[in-house]
Amino acid sequence: MKIPVAREGWPYVLAPAALAVGLALVGWRGWALGVGAAALASLAFFRDPEREVPAVANGILSPADGRVIGVEEVEDPFVGAAVRVAVFLSPLDVHVNRSPIAGLVVGTAWAPGRFVAAYRPEAVAVNERCAIHLQGERARVTVTQIAGVVARRIVCRVRPGDKLAAGERYGMIRFGSRTDCAMPRGAEVQVGVGDRVTGGVSVLGVLP
């Protein structure tokens, strides 16, 4: 069975797997089992399954797998009056991020910061984060990757001028942790706090 793996994850899978084989060959079976388990854990963490993107007119898709921990009205520098949906990713979730709409990457904004627990309200303002600003046919959307206690490496694969399809992969957060989506305030929000969402599949909101 083939398991799709995000390209950023292969070093974390292959290195311990090779070490486990070496340890087994010299007779250190206990160590080999432990290191092999680490390789399998990395394989599960960096899995990148194919997704069938739903055809929802004017829909805004979830950029990540996880649990909704916040739905609030905010003022976003790019979107303006917005509703922000915050999705918390546990270590067991798929950590590849996907574009919520089809659109042009107008800009990216990376900010250094701390690594407090991503589910805390202040994380969006104080943690290390990377925002991408998407201009769609009908609206602007901002997606923000936010590092957490365990997550220390944000991967953003796009740059200004790139075009993304709805549900297309654009990055991931290694070993964590939160992804926020700011949509226009007029959108009809489809989720609430506590809901489970799937990146590139679940609909967070519908534009008027």
C-alpha positions as CSV (number, residue, x, y, z in Angstrom):
1,M,0.0,0.0,0.0
2,K,1.4,3.4,-1.0
3,I,1.2,6.1,1.6
4,P,1.5,9.6,0.1
5,V,4.1,11.7,2.2
6,A,4.7,15.4,2.0
7,R,8.2,16.0,0.5
8,E,9.3,17.9,3.6
9,G,8.8,14.7,5.6
10,W,11.1,12.3,3.8
11,P,14.3,13.2,5.8
12,Y,12.4,12.5,9.0
13,V,11.2,9.1,7.7
14,L,14.3,7.8,5.8
15,A,17.0,8.8,8.3
16,P,15.6,6.9,11.3
17,A,14.5,4.0,9.0
18,A,18.1,3.6,7.8
19,L,19.4,3.9,11.3
20,A,17.0,1.2,12.5
21,V,18.2,-1.1,9.7
22,G,21.8,-0.5,10.7
23,L,21.1,-1.2,14.4
24,A,19.3,-4.4,13.6
25,L,22.2,-5.6,11.5
26,V,24.6,-5.2,14.3
27,G,22.3,-7.0,16.7
28,W,20.9,-4.0,18.7
29,R,17.3,-5.1,18.2
30,G,15.8,-3.1,21.1
31,W,17.3,0.1,19.8
32,A,16.3,-0.8,16.3
33,L,12.6,-1.2,17.3
34,G,12.6,2.1,19.0
35,V,14.1,4.0,16.1
36,G,11.9,2.1,13.7
37,A,8.9,3.2,15.7
38,A,10.1,6.8,15.3
39,A,10.3,6.4,11.5
40,L,6.7,5.0,11.5
41,A,5.5,7.9,13.6
42,S,7.1,10.4,11.2
43,L,5.5,8.5,8.3
44,A,2.1,9.0,9.9
45,F,2.7,12.6,10.8
46,F,3.8,13.6,7.3
47,R,1.1,11.7,5.4
48,D,-0.4,13.7,2.6
49,P,-3.5,12.0,1.3
50,E,-5.2,12.9,-1.9
51,R,-8.5,14.8,-1.4
52,E,-11.5,15.3,-3.6
53,V,-12.3,19.0,-3.5
54,P,-16.1,19.6,-3.4
55,A,-17.7,21.8,-6.0
56,V,-19.4,24.3,-3.8
57,A,-20.4,27.6,-5.4
58,N,-18.7,30.5,-3.6
59,G,-17.4,28.2,-0.9
60,I,-14.4,28.9,1.3
61,L,-12.7,25.6,2.3
62,S,-10.9,24.7,5.4
63,P,-7.1,25.2,5.0
64,A,-6.3,22.4,7.5
65,D,-7.4,19.3,9.2
66,G,-8.3,19.7,12.9
67,R,-10.8,21.1,15.4
68,V,-12.3,24.6,15.2
69,I,-11.3,26.5,18.3
70,G,-12.5,30.0,17.5
71,V,-15.0,31.9,15.2
72,E,-14.8,35.6,15.7
73,E,-15.2,38.9,13.9
74,V,-11.9,40.7,13.4
75,E,-10.3,43.5,11.3
76,D,-7.9,41.9,8.9
77,P,-5.3,44.1,7.2
78,F,-5.9,42.5,3.8
79,V,-9.5,41.4,4.0
80,G,-10.9,44.3,6.0
81,A,-14.0,43.4,8.1
82,A,-13.7,39.7,8.5
83,V,-14.7,36.5,10.3
84,R,-11.7,34.5,11.4
85,V,-12.0,30.7,11.9
86,A,-9.2,29.2,13.9
87,V,-8.3,25.5,13.4
88,F,-6.1,23.6,15.9
89,L,-4.1,20.7,14.6
90,S,-3.2,17.9,17.0
91,P,-0.1,15.7,16.3
92,L,-2.5,13.1,14.9
93,D,-3.9,15.3,12.2
94,V,-2.7,15.7,8.6
95,H,-0.5,18.8,8.7
96,V,-0.5,19.8,5.0
97,N,-2.2,23.2,4.4
98,R,-4.5,23.8,1.5
99,S,-5.8,26.9,-0.2
100,P,-9.4,27.8,0.9
101,I,-10.2,29.5,-2.5
102,A,-8.9,29.7,-6.0
103,G,-7.0,32.9,-6.3
104,L,-3.8,34.9,-6.8
105,V,-1.2,35.1,-4.0
106,V,-1.0,38.9,-3.6
107,G,1.6,38.7,-0.8
108,T,3.0,36.7,2.1
109,A,3.9,38.0,5.5
110,W,6.2,36.2,7.9
111,A,6.5,37.3,11.5
112,P,8.9,35.9,14.1
113,G,7.6,35.3,17.6
114,R,7.2,33.0,20.5
115,F,6.0,29.4,20.7
116,V,3.1,29.4,23.3
117,A,0.4,26.8,23.0
118,A,-1.4,27.4,19.7
119,Y,-4.9,27.0,21.2
120,R,-4.4,30.0,23.5
121,P,-6.1,33.2,22.3
122,E,-2.9,35.2,22.3
123,A,-1.1,32.8,20.0
124,V,-2.3,34.5,16.8
125,A,-0.6,37.7,17.9
126,V,2.6,36.5,19.7
127,N,3.7,33.3,18.0
128,E,5.8,32.8,14.9
129,R,3.5,32.9,11.9
130,C,3.2,33.2,8.2
131,A,0.2,34.7,6.4
132,I,-0.7,34.5,2.7
133,H,-3.1,36.9,1.1
134,L,-5.3,35.5,-1.6
135,Q,-7.3,37.5,-4.1
136,G,-10.2,35.5,-5.5
137,E,-12.7,36.4,-8.1
138,R,-15.3,37.4,-5.5
139,A,-13.3,38.1,-2.3
140,R,-10.1,38.4,-0.5
141,V,-9.0,35.7,2.1
142,T,-6.1,35.6,4.5
143,V,-4.7,32.2,5.7
144,T,-2.2,32.2,8.6
145,Q,0.0,29.3,9.6
146,I,0.8,29.6,13.3
147,A,3.6,27.7,15.1
148,G,3.0,26.3,18.6
149,V,4.8,24.6,21.5
150,V,6.0,21.6,19.4
151,A,5.8,23.1,15.9
152,R,8.9,25.1,15.2
153,R,9.1,25.1,11.4
154,I,6.5,26.7,9.1
155,V,6.8,25.7,5.5
156,C,5.2,28.0,2.9
157,R,5.7,26.9,-0.7
158,V,4.2,29.9,-2.5
159,R,5.3,33.5,-3.2
160,P,3.5,36.6,-4.6
161,G,2.3,36.1,-8.1
162,D,1.5,32.4,-7.7
163,K,-2.0,31.1,-8.5
164,L,-3.7,28.5,-6.4
165,A,-6.7,26.3,-7.1
166,A,-9.2,25.8,-4.3
167,G,-7.9,22.9,-2.1
168,E,-4.4,23.0,-3.6
169,R,-1.6,22.3,-1.2
170,Y,0.6,25.3,-0.4
171,G,2.6,24.4,2.7
172,M,2.6,22.7,6.1
173,I,3.7,23.2,9.7
174,R,6.2,20.6,10.9
175,F,4.8,19.0,14.1
176,G,2.0,21.5,14.7
177,S,-0.3,23.4,15.2
178,R,-2.8,26.1,14.1
179,T,-4.1,27.5,10.9
180,D,-6.5,30.6,10.7
181,C,-8.7,31.6,7.8
182,A,-10.0,35.2,7.6
183,M,-12.9,35.6,5.2
184,P,-15.2,38.6,4.4
185,R,-17.7,39.3,7.2
186,G,-20.6,38.9,4.8
187,A,-19.8,35.2,4.3
188,E,-22.2,32.7,5.8
189,V,-20.2,30.7,8.3
190,Q,-20.8,27.0,8.2
191,V,-18.9,25.8,11.2
192,G,-18.8,26.3,15.0
193,V,-16.4,25.9,17.8
194,G,-15.7,22.2,18.5
195,D,-16.4,21.1,14.9
196,R,-13.9,18.8,13.2
197,V,-12.9,19.9,9.7
198,T,-10.9,18.4,6.8
199,G,-8.5,20.5,4.8
200,G,-9.6,21.1,1.2
201,V,-12.9,19.4,1.9
202,S,-14.9,21.0,4.7
203,V,-16.6,24.3,3.9
204,L,-16.0,27.0,6.4
205,G,-18.2,29.7,4.8
206,V,-20.1,30.6,1.7
207,L,-19.8,34.0,0.0
208,P,-23.0,35.9,-0.7
